[in-house]
């Protein structure tokens, strides 16, 4: 099932808030992306930034499970939200 852009952005914002409150994983995100805490705060509402956070969380099943359990989401919701945000289209290599 495809999510609406509005629903995807809501999940993106939930992911931003969850990551911001996670003292263990936030520094990993900042280190991996080169983003500063200021960049993080300035881009909260940017759907492309939300997509990058979802991309990051999707790298680890444990992070997805923790986020979804906290947010009350189905485990496939972050992946479906990512697909609906900018840059989330499926790449076809053939």
N, C-alpha and C positions, 0 to 999 in steps of 0.2 A: 504494500500500500504506500502510495506516494504522499508525502506530507506537504501541506501548503507552506508557502514561504514564511507566512506569519508564525505558524506553529514551529517551523524549523528555527526561526530567530528566537522564539521563546526558549526552546531547548538550548540553543546557543548561549543565551544569557544565563540560563541555569548552569551550564557548563563553566562559564566565566566565573560566576559566583562560587561554584563549588571549588574550582581551582584556586581562586583567590583566598579561600578559607583553609586551604590545605597547605600547612607549613612544610610538609615533606615533599610534595610534588611540585609546588609552585617554583621553587628554586631550580628544579630540573628543567621545567619549561623555559624559564628565563635563560638558563645557561645554554640550552639546546637551540633556542631561537635567536639569542642575542638581544632580545627585547629587554627593556628596563621596566622597573615598576611604573614609571611615568608613562611609558608606551602602553603598558597594560591598562592603566586607568583611562588614558586618552582614547583608546580604541574599543572600549566596552560595547558600544552600540554598533560598531562596524560589522556587518554580516561576514565579510571576508576574514576579519580577525576571529570572529566566533568560529568560522570554519577551520581556521588554523588550530584553534584550541581543540576542536573536535578531532581533527587529524591527529593531534598529539595524544589525546586520550585513547584514541582507537589503536594506538600502538601496543597497548597493554590490556589484556582482558581483565586483570585485577582492578585497574583504574576504572574501566567501564562498569564493572560490577558494583564497585563502591559508589560511583557517581549515580548510576541508575537506582540502586537501593536507597540512596539518600534522597533523590529527586522523585522517587515513586514512578519510575519509567520502565517500560519494557526494555530488555537488553539490546534490542535492535533499534531502538529509537535514536541513539546518537548517530548511527550509520545512516539511517533514513534522513535525519536532519542534515547531516553533512552533504548528502546527495542533493538536497534542495537549496543549499547555500552556494554563493558564488565559488566557482572552481571545483565544485563537487560532482560535476558530470562524469559519467563513466568514460574512461579512455579506451578507445578501440585501436589496437595496434596494427590491425590488418586492413 
